[in-house]
Amino acid sequence: MRARPVIALTLIAVAVAVTWPLPVAMARGDVIGHPIGDLADHAEKLCVVRGMSMDTLTHEVGRRRFLTGRPPAGLQAKGSSLATVLADRLGGGEPIPNLSVRVESYNDGFETWASGIRVSSVEDLVRALSPAPDSLSGDEQAVIDALLAEYGACPGAQRATAVREGLSARSAAQDLVRLGLDARFDFGANTAEMQALRDLYGIGSDLSSASAQSAAAVTAITSGISRCVSIEIASGLDTHGPEWASYHGPSMEDGFDLMAAILSDLEGREYGNTGESWLSRTTVVGFSEFGRSTLLNSSGGRDHFIHNACVLAGGGVRGGQVIGASSDLGMTPQEVDLATGEVDLQGGTTIKPEHVFRALLEGVGVEDDVAGLEAEALTAIHG
C-alpha cells in the first residue's frame, strides 16, 4: 500500500466508558444521538467505526485492549500503545515524542524515547518542564554534572543498565527544561493567545480538567513539541443505575464538545506555509473501553457491553461515513468487509481495535506488523 504522507502526526483523544452515539445525517443516512453536542458540526469529517467487539466487559481489559490493539493477559497489558509505535516510527526529533496525560502508556520492544511521558494534569506537565525552585547555581551544577559524567564513563557503570538509563534520563530531563517549553502550557497567562485558548476550550483555573488537557494536546502537536498525545476527555461514566438517564448523556456531551473544539482548533491553524490546516496533517482518534448495554437492567441503568465504537477524523481519514454495524437481534457486532466497511456475513471480519490500528499504521507507511497485531487493516477508514 502506498504511504500516505498527509498524516504527519497523530493525536489520540481518550474518552472512558462512553457509549458513542450512532452516526445528524451522515453518509449512509444514520442519525447521531443528541449527546453528540458540538461534534455534530463536524459530521462530514467523522468516520465512525461501530459494531466493534472488545471481547471483554472489564474496564482494565477493555482500556488496555484499545490502547495496544492486543488482548491483555489477564489484566496485564500486552504489546505497546499505538502512540508508542507511532512515536517510534515517526518521531525522535521532538522534545516529547509521546505525551500522555492521565492515560496509561506501554512500550514492549520499541525505543525507550518513544515511551509516553506520563503526567496527571497540565499543571504537572508545566512543573516537569520548569526549572526547580531550588536549582543549584551554574558552578555547583557544573561540578555535579562533571562528577556524574565521570562516573557514567566507568566500566562498572557502563555495564549497569539501570545506571545508564538513569543518567540518560537525567540528561534528557535537563535538556527538556532548558528549552523553556513550560510557557507554552501556561494557560492562565494574560496574553491574547492564551485568552483565545481559554475561550475555545472553556479553561478555568483547574489545569487537571479535560478542557486544559485538550488545549495542551493541540498545543503540543502544533508547536512541534510532541508527535503523539493521549488525553482523557471524559471520565466517571460508569453508571449502572437510574442516574444514567440524567447524567450519562450530558457527561458524554462535555467530552464530544471538547473533541469538537480540538477539531476546530486544528482546522483553524495553518500547517507551515502549505495552505493546509493542521487537521489535514493530524489524525484524531476518540475511543472508549466498551459501550453500554442496549437493555435497561433491574435498576433502570445500563451495564457493560461487549459492543464498542470509535470515531476518527483528520489526515488520512475519509469523513462522513459509518463503518460496521450490529445485529437487529441481540445487538451483536456484525462481520464486515474491511475494505468497504459494509456488512458481509459470508466472508467478513468482526472489527476489533487491532484492525483500526493496522489501518492507521499503514496510512503512514508502516506496512509490516511491527506491533504484533496479527490483523488485517480496516482500509475503509482511509481518505
LINFEN-V16202 format. One record per backbone hydrogen bond with DSSP energy under -1.0 kcal/mol. NH is the residue of the N-H (numbers start at 1). CO is the residue of the C=O. E is the energy in kcal/mol with one decimal. If there is no record, write none. Layout:
nh:NH co:CO e:E
nh:NH co:CO e:E
//
This chain:
nh:4 co:363 e:-1.1
nh:7 co:4 e:-1.7
nh:8 co:6 e:-1.3
nh:9 co:281 e:-2.1
nh:10 co:227 e:-2.0
nh:11 co:283 e:-3.0
nh:12 co:229 e:-3.0
nh:13 co:285 e:-2.1
nh:14 co:231 e:-2.0
nh:15 co:287 e:-2.3
nh:16 co:234 e:-2.3
nh:26 co:30 e:-1.1
nh:29 co:26 e:-2.1
nh:36 co:33 e:-1.8
nh:37 co:34 e:-1.4
nh:39 co:36 e:-1.6
nh:40 co:37 e:-1.6
nh:41 co:38 e:-1.7
nh:42 co:39 e:-1.7
nh:43 co:40 e:-1.6
nh:45 co:42 e:-2.5
nh:47 co:312 e:-2.7
nh:48 co:321 e:-2.3
nh:49 co:310 e:-2.8
nh:50 co:323 e:-3.0
nh:52 co:308 e:-2.1
nh:53 co:351 e:-2.7
nh:54 co:306 e:-1.8
nh:62 co:58 e:-2.9
nh:63 co:59 e:-2.8
nh:64 co:60 e:-2.5
nh:65 co:61 e:-2.3
nh:66 co:62 e:-1.9
nh:67 co:63 e:-1.9
nh:68 co:64 e:-1.9
nh:69 co:65 e:-2.4
nh:73 co:76 e:-2.6
nh:76 co:73 e:-2.0
nh:81 co:106 e:-2.0
nh:82 co:67 e:-2.6
nh:85 co:81 e:-2.1
nh:86 co:82 e:-2.7
nh:87 co:83 e:-2.4
nh:88 co:84 e:-2.4
nh:89 co:85 e:-2.1
nh:90 co:86 e:-2.6
nh:91 co:87 e:-2.2
nh:96 co:225 e:-2.8
nh:99 co:228 e:-2.8
nh:100 co:117 e:-2.5
nh:101 co:230 e:-3.1
nh:102 co:119 e:-2.5
nh:114 co:111 e:-1.5
nh:115 co:112 e:-1.8
nh:117 co:98 e:-3.1
nh:119 co:100 e:-2.2
nh:122 co:207 e:-2.3
nh:125 co:121 e:-1.7
nh:126 co:122 e:-2.7
nh:127 co:123 e:-2.2
nh:128 co:124 e:-2.4
nh:129 co:125 e:-1.6
nh:135 co:132 e:-1.5
nh:141 co:137 e:-2.7
nh:142 co:138 e:-2.1
nh:143 co:139 e:-1.8
nh:144 co:140 e:-1.9
nh:145 co:141 e:-2.7
nh:146 co:142 e:-2.2
nh:147 co:143 e:-2.2
nh:148 co:144 e:-2.5
nh:149 co:145 e:-2.3
nh:150 co:146 e:-2.2
nh:151 co:147 e:-2.5
nh:152 co:148 e:-2.8
nh:153 co:149 e:-1.2
nh:154 co:151 e:-1.4
nh:158 co:154 e:-2.3
nh:159 co:155 e:-1.5
nh:164 co:160 e:-2.4
nh:165 co:161 e:-2.9
nh:166 co:162 e:-2.1
nh:167 co:163 e:-2.7
nh:168 co:164 e:-2.3
nh:169 co:165 e:-2.5
nh:170 co:166 e:-2.1
nh:171 co:167 e:-2.3
nh:172 co:168 e:-2.4
nh:173 co:169 e:-2.5
nh:174 co:170 e:-2.2
nh:175 co:171 e:-2.3
nh:176 co:172 e:-2.2
nh:177 co:173 e:-2.2
nh:178 co:174 e:-2.0
nh:180 co:177 e:-1.5
nh:184 co:181 e:-1.6
nh:185 co:182 e:-1.4
nh:186 co:183 e:-1.1
nh:187 co:185 e:-1.9
nh:189 co:186 e:-2.0
nh:191 co:189 e:-1.7
nh:195 co:191 e:-2.3
nh:196 co:192 e:-2.1
nh:197 co:193 e:-1.8
nh:198 co:194 e:-2.5
nh:199 co:195 e:-2.2
nh:200 co:196 e:-2.4
nh:201 co:197 e:-2.5
nh:202 co:198 e:-1.4
nh:203 co:198 e:-1.2
nh:209 co:206 e:-1.2
nh:213 co:209 e:-2.0
nh:214 co:210 e:-2.4
nh:215 co:211 e:-1.9
nh:216 co:212 e:-2.3
nh:217 co:213 e:-2.4
nh:218 co:214 e:-1.8
nh:219 co:215 e:-2.3
nh:220 co:216 e:-2.9
nh:221 co:217 e:-2.1
nh:222 co:218 e:-2.9
nh:223 co:219 e:-1.7
nh:224 co:221 e:-1.2
nh:225 co:220 e:-1.7
nh:226 co:220 e:-2.1
nh:227 co:97 e:-1.2
nh:228 co:97 e:-1.9
nh:230 co:99 e:-2.4
nh:231 co:12 e:-1.2
nh:233 co:14 e:-4.0
nh:239 co:237 e:-1.9
nh:244 co:241 e:-2.0
nh:245 co:242 e:-1.3
nh:247 co:243 e:-2.7
nh:248 co:244 e:-1.2
nh:251 co:247 e:-2.0
nh:252 co:248 e:-2.4
nh:253 co:249 e:-2.5
nh:254 co:250 e:-1.8
nh:255 co:251 e:-1.4
nh:256 co:252 e:-2.5
nh:257 co:253 e:-2.8
nh:258 co:254 e:-1.5
nh:259 co:255 e:-2.1
nh:260 co:256 e:-2.3
nh:261 co:257 e:-1.9
nh:262 co:258 e:-2.3
nh:263 co:259 e:-2.2
nh:264 co:260 e:-2.6
nh:265 co:261 e:-2.6
nh:266 co:262 e:-2.6
nh:267 co:263 e:-2.4
nh:268 co:264 e:-1.6
nh:271 co:276 e:-3.3
nh:272 co:270 e:-1.1
nh:274 co:271 e:-1.9
nh:278 co:266 e:-1.2
nh:278 co:269 e:-2.4
nh:279 co:266 e:-1.1
nh:281 co:278 e:-1.1
nh:282 co:279 e:-1.0
nh:283 co:9 e:-1.3
nh:284 co:313 e:-3.2
nh:285 co:11 e:-1.3
nh:286 co:311 e:-3.1
nh:291 co:307 e:-2.6
nh:293 co:303 e:-2.9
nh:297 co:301 e:-3.0
nh:300 co:297 e:-1.9
nh:305 co:291 e:-1.5
nh:308 co:52 e:-1.8
nh:310 co:49 e:-2.3
nh:311 co:286 e:-2.3
nh:312 co:47 e:-2.5
nh:313 co:284 e:-1.8
nh:315 co:279 e:-1.1
nh:315 co:282 e:-2.0
nh:317 co:314 e:-1.8
nh:318 co:381 e:-2.8
nh:320 co:46 e:-1.1
nh:321 co:46 e:-1.7
nh:323 co:48 e:-3.3
nh:324 co:341 e:-2.2
nh:327 co:332 e:-2.7
nh:334 co:325 e:-2.4
nh:336 co:349 e:-2.4
nh:337 co:342 e:-2.9
nh:341 co:337 e:-3.5
nh:344 co:335 e:-2.4
nh:348 co:344 e:-1.5
nh:349 co:336 e:-2.7
nh:355 co:352 e:-1.4
nh:356 co:352 e:-1.0
nh:357 co:353 e:-2.4
nh:358 co:354 e:-2.4
nh:359 co:355 e:-1.4
nh:360 co:356 e:-2.1
nh:361 co:357 e:-2.6
nh:362 co:358 e:-2.7
nh:363 co:359 e:-1.9
nh:364 co:361 e:-1.2
nh:365 co:362 e:-1.8
nh:366 co:361 e:-2.6
nh:367 co:365 e:-1.2
nh:370 co:368 e:-2.3
nh:372 co:369 e:-1.5
nh:378 co:355 e:-2.4
nh:379 co:377 e:-1.7
nh:380 co:338 e:-1.9
nh:381 co:378 e:-1.6
nh:382 co:379 e:-1.5
nh:383 co:316 e:-1.3
//
